[in-house]
Amino acid sequence: MSADIIPTIKIERAKDSKISEVDFSNLPFGQVLTDHMFVCDFKDGEWKEPQIKPYQNISLDPSSKIFHYGQSVFEGMKAYKDDDDNILLFRPLENQKRINISSKRLAIPEFPEAYFMEGLKALLKVDSDWIPTKEGSSLYIRPFVFATGNGFHASPSDEYKFIIACSPSGSYFSGKVKVLIEQKYSRSANGGVGFAKAGGNYGGQFYPTQLANEKGYQQVIWTDDTTHEYIEEAGAMNIFIRIGDTLITAPTSDRILDGITRKSIIDIAKDEGIQVEVRRITVNELIEASNSGTLKEMFGAGTAAVISPIAGFGYRDQDYDLPELEDAYAARLKKRITDIQYNRAEDLFGWRLVVE
Ligand SMILES: Cc1ncc(COP(=O)(O)O)c(C=O)c1O
């Protein structure tokens, strides 16, 4: 099927809905799955007919390359409903582009924009009742693609499956987190896959994060892999640091994911008149700012948590606390971005997409 043509999406509806079993007032994050999923297979050198099917298990040969060589990338995005029941997406084309950037790095064939966008919109319409309306809740959307070709030869698969699955979700973290600045392990390296949303990047984070958890920290702050002196990301989020009234975030690179929340926050902060610096920042600068009292805030930014304020950080067996601020940038910027996402504020930057 040609990549430029708007695809016809075959829809097979679920016979029974699970929706009545779900407590929408008490949703965990990413645990409850909707009634349907979008599926498209890559075979014989092309993406085949895209389909919406009842949510179901998939069956794979044990020699499928996904199990052995980790050829798998994913995205994370959200759909919202406003007071008039419109279905809204936030900068979805950024996710569409990024999954292809990730795919390319993992030698996975790119997925056509029209398939992604039309498939996503059709799925959201079929599962529209699953989009939560409670404040802070949304429908978390997980597009992903993985190698389904068989055989133990360590080479790219010739077959793939692209799926979009959705999960009505409450907020990701509750409250502020304590983080540990990592001095030994790295999540990514120059020339590596850190900029891609490759499944293995996350698997590799779990063990160092477990060690941090055992020491009483909820998250790890990743530093650069060569010197461990530069601050790069906060768990699976981009990081922002406020020193004085300036907001600083690390520049994206081979090692850092080009976060959509990050770039949106940079634009909103500038619009708020906040001085933003996109530059490398060392752990030493952070410690000095903490010691001199100019370190005012740190927060992670990403689709799942939107903005996750940091209460304090640990570094070389010492803990540093951050002050409690009444006029925190974190709260102000979170309100601005979520007001745009939920259609409560003017869409100054043209980021909202109404699904029609
Ligand atoms: C490693 C990493 N950094 C940053 C982000 C934030 O990106 P976004 O704002 O596009 O969700 C994510 C989440 O997707 C991530 O996995």
The ligand as an ORCA input file, in Angstrom:
! r2SCAN-3c Opt
* xyz 0 1
  C      13.982      9.503     28.526
  C      12.857     10.466     28.392
  N      13.122     11.780     28.476
  C      12.155     12.707     28.349
  C      10.832     12.350     28.139
  C       9.788     13.397     27.982
  O       9.344     13.441     26.650
  P       7.880     13.942     26.296
  O       7.728     15.279     26.905
  O       7.859     13.990     24.814
  O       6.951     12.946     26.866
  C      10.507     10.986     28.075
  C       9.108     10.560     27.915
  O       8.615     10.367     26.881
  C      11.539     10.022     28.173
  O      11.261      8.725     28.095
*
